[in-house]
Amino acid sequence: MPLYDFHCPECNRIVELLMTNRDDQAVCPECGSTRLEKLMVAHSSLSGKSGSSMPGPNDTACCGSRPGEKSGCAGPGSCCGRTF
């Protein structure tokens, strides 16, 4: 079910609406107008499958060792002693 951004010329608001069916009529939740203009917007750069941003038990740090196994490696979120 896609989300769309609309501009309402009646109350000059920008609203985001969930359109569940192709035949749904967009209605401004602020003033009730149906004269909404669909806006062109960029999608989120975070769309798609998400993954863990932290190293797991079998991951290696940038120095090639598991976090905590090399001198100076401070553990998850670190890279050979440099923390991020």
LINPEVEN-V869579 format. One record per run of one state. SS is the DSSP state (A for helix, B for strand, O for the rest). FROM is the first residue (numbers start at 1). TO is the last residue. If there is no record, write none. Layout:
ss;from;to
SS;FROM;TO
SS;FROM;TO
This chain:
ss;from;to
O;1;2
B;3;8
O;9;12
B;13;18
O;19;35
B;36;38
O;39;77
B;78;79
O;80;81
B;82;83
O;84;84
